[in-house]
Amino acid sequence: MRSLILLRGLPGSGKSTLAKLLGDNKWPVFSIDDYFTDPVTQVYTFRFEENHLAYKYCQDSAEQAMGNGVEKIFIDNTFTMDWEIEPYFKMASRFHYRVFVATVENRHQGKNCHGINDEQIKKMAEKYRVILL
């Protein structure tokens, strides 16, 4: 069965780490962060004005993998709002993928590597809710 596994949570929760662990270098892992990470140096540089391009890049990568019939695909993003996650449900339906959504919580006192301050994370947490589609 083809599966799309969406890992959601606040920055620093461990989404990327868990996705890589579950992907086990066998299945693709996509993230908005990929767009902002230099493939050679692995340095992450966020550019707000390009954020919409990062969302598109991640969605296009997932769609290409689905089009190629990849059995398992992992996406790790915050997915704090409906508009962020809805395109993946639509793609999964179109390509006949079963969708699993898992919330990753920061119970290990992890720190985000994106320079997002605690105040901004608290604001994100206030918007964060269970998504019912």
N, C-alpha and C positions, 0 to 999 in steps of 0.2 A: 504494500500500500504506500502510495506517495504521501509524504507528510511535510507540512510547513510548520515549523516550531518557532513561535514568536516569544522571545524573552523580553519582558518589560520590567521597568523599575527605575528608581531615581538614580542620578549620577552617583557612582561610588558603591552601588549595591553589589557589583560583581557580575553583571550581565555578560560582559565580553569574556571574562575569564570562564564562566560557566559554559557559554556558547562554544568556545574553543575546546573545552574539555569534552563536551558532548559530541561536537563535530569530529573529534579524534583524528584530525588531519585526513579524514576520509570523506566528509561531507562539507559543502561550502557554508561559510558563515559570513553574513553580510551585515553591515552597520552603516549608519550615517557617518560615523567616525572614519570609515574607510576613505571617504572623499577628502577629508582634512589631514590624512596621515600620509607622509611622504613614503612611497614604497621602498626607497633605498635606505634612508636614514631612520625610518619609523618615527620621525618627529611629528607630533600632532600640533597643527596650527589652525585654530578655529577662526573663520572669517564670516561674521554674521551676515554680511551682504551676499554671501554665496550659499547660505543655509538651504534655500529652496532648491539649489542645484544638487546639494548633498542628498536631500530627500529623493529627488528624481534618480540620482545615481544608484542609490540603494534599491529603489523599486525596479529600475531597469535591470539591475544585476539579478534580482530575484526572478523577474519575469523571464530573463534569458535562461536561467537555470531550469525553470519550470518548462519552458519550451523545449529544452534538451532532455526533459524527462528525468532529471536528477531525483533519486528516490527520497532523500531527506535534505531539507534546506533549513538552516537556522538564521534567524534575524534577531539581532540584539539592538534595541533602541529603547528610549524611555517610554514611548507610546502612552503619554499621559493624557492625550486628548483623542477623541474619536477620529478626527480627520487624519491622524497619523497612521492609524491601524487599518482603516477601512479599505484602502487600495489593495492590501494584502489579502483580505477576505475575497474581494472581487476577483483578483488574479487566481487565487486558489480554486474558486468556483469554476472559473473559465478553463483551468488546466486540470481539474478533477483531483485536487489535493485536499487531504484532510488537514484541518488547522488545529493546532494545540497552542494555547496561550498559557505561559507560566510567569508568575510574578516573582522576581528575585528581590529579597529584602536584605538590607544592610545590617545583619546581625553579627558581623565580624569586625565592626568598627572600621571598615574600609574607607579610604579617602578617594574622592574622584580625581582623576588625572587631567581634568579639563579646566581647572582653575575656576570652577563655579563655587561661589562663596555660600556659606551656610544660609544666609538670608534668602538667596535665590532658590536654594534647594527647598527651603521651607515653603516658599511660594509655589513651587512645583508640586510639593506634597499636598498642598491645599486643593489643587486642581485634580490630583490623582484620584481616580475612582475605579471601581470595577466597571468594565465596559460590557454593556448588554446590547448586542446587535440583533 
